[in-house]
Amino acid sequence: MAATMASLFLKTPTPYPSFPKTQKSLFTPSVNFPVPARKSSRTRAGTRISCGLIDPDGGKLVELFVEESQKDFKRGQALSLPSIRLSKIDLQWVHVLSEGWASPLKGFMRESEFLQTLHFNSLRLGDGSVVNMSVPIVLAVDDSQKQRIGSASSVALLDDRNNPIAILKDIEIYKHNKEERIARTWGTTAPGLPYVEETIKNAGNWLIGGDLEVIEPVKYYDGLDRFRLSPAELREEFTRRNADAVFAFQLRNPVHNGHALLMTDTRRRLLEMGYKNPVLLLHPLGGYTKADDVPLSWRMKQHEKVLEDGVLDPETTVVSIFPSPMHYAGPTEVQWHAKARINAGANFYIVGRDPAGMSHPLEKRDLYDADHGKKVLSMAPGLERLNILPFKVAAYDKTQSKMAFFDPSRAQDFLFISGTKVHCCG
């Protein structure tokens, strides 16, 4: 099996610690297909997940929800604290942190965590071990907010209706060096980077970090909350299905038959390697995306259709929404995408051409090298436990009248969608 794995997958070397645009297409009416039932109970912070799957980063899944019996008390406490009103993207990061996608983080980053993320793409834990963390998960405040907070040790975080969502305690306020943050995360300070324009350019000059106590789980009431399974819920579902391997595939645009071929073929290869029941985590990104990306509701309709038509097997496929906002930060961000899926139980990750990349905002070229994402994943500190599966290009094979993996020796037999390569989104 070891020889087979070596020939099929890029594996992070030891001992040092270790998706491009699809074409828009026609959509079908929404249909219903099976999704795992959400559990009413949640794993508390510090509870170890024991399900036979890959361990979360730090050895345990860290959820940040207040106990049910403490909710009323915490709501009352929040009303007495200085408050910060969260933006839509801030709230998405509360969602990410609260469910343990960023384990072992316990809240918005303090300065030491922020600097490690910017300069090392990783965090060193108290026992000396290293976990991957490549994008800053931070909360900005302006001068007036900093002044209102004063010497308080905790602040309340409010939604757009001024309802208390969480308390940030044992806080630390430090300088928000925007230029350094942008340069380190994106490798450029060129104007026009979507996430920068949306969240950083006009953000406050200070960052506030601390431990989160989340009073209310984040809901969106968009008809898609049933798909937003937490890492703990996903692990429970994989265990229920007796999965002995989980392979994750992320999209930020519609799924098509080329993607389905890749996912089906990946399962076939895992079976050939000796796994008995590999399960696919089909995991579209559900947080902030730039204006010209396909809306999440339309993408989910495509996912429904692929399963309804039997292109993917619902028995071996779990569809869920990954709540993270999108940075479009290329090889830096794809590490975050991979790391978060470890916390959900995935030990294989499909990576494509230019994952998490985008076009240069000023010049007619890609911002990142198309191959750097998968190369970086194979070397990234803290990702040694994750097996990287390189994306195989698929196109329509005229000789077989169906989608097939591209064979350069008979290139004339293949048609690419809209004249361009079929590739996955990061």
KAJO-V345098 format. One record per residue. N is the residue number from 1. PHI is phi in whole degrees, -180 to 180 (* if undefined). Layout:
BEGIN
n->N phi->PHI
n->N phi->PHI
END
This chain:
BEGIN
n->1 phi->*
n->2 phi->-61
n->3 phi->-65
n->4 phi->-63
n->5 phi->-61
n->6 phi->-62
n->7 phi->-80
n->8 phi->-102
n->9 phi->-125
n->10 phi->-84
n->11 phi->-117
n->12 phi->-60
n->13 phi->-68
n->14 phi->-114
n->15 phi->-91
n->16 phi->-70
n->17 phi->-47
n->18 phi->-110
n->19 phi->*
n->20 phi->-47
n->21 phi->-85
n->22 phi->-93
n->23 phi->-85
n->24 phi->-70
n->25 phi->-145
n->26 phi->-70
n->27 phi->-113
n->28 phi->-102
n->29 phi->-59
n->30 phi->-64
n->31 phi->-128
n->32 phi->-99
n->33 phi->-144
n->34 phi->-64
n->35 phi->-129
n->36 phi->-61
n->37 phi->-70
n->38 phi->-74
n->39 phi->-88
n->40 phi->-78
n->41 phi->-94
n->42 phi->-122
n->43 phi->-74
n->44 phi->-77
n->45 phi->-54
n->46 phi->91
n->47 phi->-81
n->48 phi->-79
n->49 phi->-84
n->50 phi->-119
n->51 phi->-141
n->52 phi->76
n->53 phi->-96
n->54 phi->-58
n->55 phi->-68
n->56 phi->-64
n->57 phi->-59
n->58 phi->83
n->59 phi->90
n->60 phi->-151
n->61 phi->-86
n->62 phi->-103
n->63 phi->-99
n->64 phi->-120
n->65 phi->-87
n->66 phi->-72
n->67 phi->-60
n->68 phi->-53
n->69 phi->-69
n->70 phi->-102
n->71 phi->-61
n->72 phi->-62
n->73 phi->-62
n->74 phi->-69
n->75 phi->-63
n->76 phi->-64
n->77 phi->-63
n->78 phi->-61
n->79 phi->-67
n->80 phi->-95
n->81 phi->-103
n->82 phi->-57
n->83 phi->-126
n->84 phi->-126
n->85 phi->-87
n->86 phi->-83
n->87 phi->-77
n->88 phi->-58
n->89 phi->-75
n->90 phi->-56
n->91 phi->-65
n->92 phi->-63
n->93 phi->-70
n->94 phi->-61
n->95 phi->-57
n->96 phi->-58
n->97 phi->-66
n->98 phi->-63
n->99 phi->-92
n->100 phi->93
n->101 phi->-60
n->102 phi->-101
n->103 phi->-48
n->104 phi->-96
n->105 phi->-59
n->106 phi->-111
n->107 phi->168
n->108 phi->-63
n->109 phi->-65
n->110 phi->-80
n->111 phi->-60
n->112 phi->-63
n->113 phi->-70
n->114 phi->-60
n->115 phi->-69
n->116 phi->-62
n->117 phi->-64
n->118 phi->-64
n->119 phi->-100
n->120 phi->-125
n->121 phi->55
n->122 phi->-162
n->123 phi->-124
n->124 phi->-96
n->125 phi->-86
n->126 phi->-61
n->127 phi->-88
n->128 phi->91
n->129 phi->-75
n->130 phi->-120
n->131 phi->-119
n->132 phi->-74
n->133 phi->-159
n->134 phi->-107
n->135 phi->-119
n->136 phi->-66
n->137 phi->-112
n->138 phi->-133
n->139 phi->-126
n->140 phi->-96
n->141 phi->-133
n->142 phi->-95
n->143 phi->-61
n->144 phi->-69
n->145 phi->-66
n->146 phi->-60
n->147 phi->-66
n->148 phi->-66
n->149 phi->-68
n->150 phi->55
n->151 phi->-96
n->152 phi->-61
n->153 phi->-98
n->154 phi->-141
n->155 phi->-135
n->156 phi->-94
n->157 phi->-107
n->158 phi->-112
n->159 phi->-85
n->160 phi->-72
n->161 phi->-107
n->162 phi->66
n->163 phi->-85
n->164 phi->-70
n->165 phi->-100
n->166 phi->-158
n->167 phi->-116
n->168 phi->-105
n->169 phi->-116
n->170 phi->50
n->171 phi->-76
n->172 phi->-137
n->173 phi->-110
n->174 phi->-144
n->175 phi->-66
n->176 phi->-98
n->177 phi->-81
n->178 phi->-66
n->179 phi->-62
n->180 phi->-63
n->181 phi->-59
n->182 phi->-66
n->183 phi->-62
n->184 phi->-72
n->185 phi->-82
n->186 phi->-104
n->187 phi->75
n->188 phi->-158
n->189 phi->-117
n->190 phi->-59
n->191 phi->-67
n->192 phi->101
n->193 phi->-70
n->194 phi->-56
n->195 phi->-66
n->196 phi->-64
n->197 phi->-63
n->198 phi->-78
n->199 phi->-126
n->200 phi->-111
n->201 phi->-52
n->202 phi->-106
n->203 phi->-76
n->204 phi->-68
n->205 phi->-88
n->206 phi->-132
n->207 phi->-116
n->208 phi->-121
n->209 phi->-118
n->210 phi->166
n->211 phi->-89
n->212 phi->-92
n->213 phi->-121
n->214 phi->-92
n->215 phi->-82
n->216 phi->-125
n->217 phi->-57
n->218 phi->-73
n->219 phi->-124
n->220 phi->-116
n->221 phi->52
n->222 phi->-113
n->223 phi->84
n->224 phi->-118
n->225 phi->-61
n->226 phi->-65
n->227 phi->-89
n->228 phi->-88
n->229 phi->-85
n->230 phi->-75
n->231 phi->-55
n->232 phi->-64
n->233 phi->-67
n->234 phi->-64
n->235 phi->-61
n->236 phi->-63
n->237 phi->-68
n->238 phi->-63
n->239 phi->-67
n->240 phi->-60
n->241 phi->-87
n->242 phi->58
n->243 phi->-71
n->244 phi->-107
n->245 phi->-156
n->246 phi->-127
n->247 phi->-117
n->248 phi->-104
n->249 phi->-136
n->250 phi->-105
n->251 phi->-131
n->252 phi->-121
n->253 phi->-138
n->254 phi->-61
n->255 phi->-82
n->256 phi->-135
n->257 phi->-66
n->258 phi->-65
n->259 phi->-63
n->260 phi->-61
n->261 phi->-60
n->262 phi->-61
n->263 phi->-68
n->264 phi->-65
n->265 phi->-67
n->266 phi->-62
n->267 phi->-63
n->268 phi->-60
n->269 phi->-66
n->270 phi->-65
n->271 phi->-63
n->272 phi->-65
n->273 phi->-77
n->274 phi->117
n->275 phi->-69
n->276 phi->-92
n->277 phi->-149
n->278 phi->-70
n->279 phi->-116
n->280 phi->-87
n->281 phi->-99
n->282 phi->-88
n->283 phi->-132
n->284 phi->-65
n->285 phi->-74
n->286 phi->-117
n->287 phi->-86
n->288 phi->-54
n->289 phi->-133
n->290 phi->-69
n->291 phi->-60
n->292 phi->-92
n->293 phi->-80
n->294 phi->-70
n->295 phi->-58
n->296 phi->-58
n->297 phi->-60
n->298 phi->-70
n->299 phi->-62
n->300 phi->-67
n->301 phi->-63
n->302 phi->-65
n->303 phi->-62
n->304 phi->-60
n->305 phi->-66
n->306 phi->-61
n->307 phi->-75
n->308 phi->-60
n->309 phi->-81
n->310 phi->77
n->311 phi->-63
n->312 phi->-116
n->313 phi->-84
n->314 phi->-60
n->315 phi->-73
n->316 phi->-119
n->317 phi->-130
n->318 phi->-113
n->319 phi->-99
n->320 phi->-149
n->321 phi->-103
n->322 phi->-86
n->323 phi->-80
n->324 phi->-68
n->325 phi->-67
n->326 phi->-102
n->327 phi->-92
n->328 phi->61
n->329 phi->-107
n->330 phi->57
n->331 phi->-59
n->332 phi->-70
n->333 phi->-73
n->334 phi->-63
n->335 phi->-64
n->336 phi->-61
n->337 phi->-61
n->338 phi->-72
n->339 phi->-59
n->340 phi->-63
n->341 phi->-73
n->342 phi->-59
n->343 phi->-64
n->344 phi->-88
n->345 phi->107
n->346 phi->-80
n->347 phi->-115
n->348 phi->-131
n->349 phi->-137
n->350 phi->-82
n->351 phi->-127
n->352 phi->-110
n->353 phi->-77
n->354 phi->49
n->355 phi->-63
n->356 phi->65
n->357 phi->-92
n->358 phi->-161
n->359 phi->-71
n->360 phi->-60
n->361 phi->-67
n->362 phi->-119
n->363 phi->-115
n->364 phi->-86
n->365 phi->-164
n->366 phi->-71
n->367 phi->-71
n->368 phi->-123
n->369 phi->-62
n->370 phi->-62
n->371 phi->-98
n->372 phi->-70
n->373 phi->-58
n->374 phi->-71
n->375 phi->-68
n->376 phi->-64
n->377 phi->-60
n->378 phi->-74
n->379 phi->-124
n->380 phi->-67
n->381 phi->-62
n->382 phi->90
n->383 phi->-113
n->384 phi->-60
n->385 phi->-79
n->386 phi->-97
n->387 phi->-89
n->388 phi->-95
n->389 phi->-109
n->390 phi->-65
n->391 phi->-71
n->392 phi->-104
n->393 phi->-72
n->394 phi->-116
n->395 phi->-153
n->396 phi->-81
n->397 phi->-90
n->398 phi->-65
n->399 phi->-74
n->400 phi->-109
n->401 phi->57
n->402 phi->-162
n->403 phi->-69
n->404 phi->-152
n->405 phi->-72
n->406 phi->-63
n->407 phi->-112
n->408 phi->-62
n->409 phi->-72
n->410 phi->-136
n->411 phi->-56
n->412 phi->-66
n->413 phi->-86
n->414 phi->-113
n->415 phi->-119
n->416 phi->-97
n->417 phi->-57
n->418 phi->52
n->419 phi->78
n->420 phi->-120
n->421 phi->-67
n->422 phi->-78
n->423 phi->-145
n->424 phi->-88
n->425 phi->-103
n->426 phi->-102
END
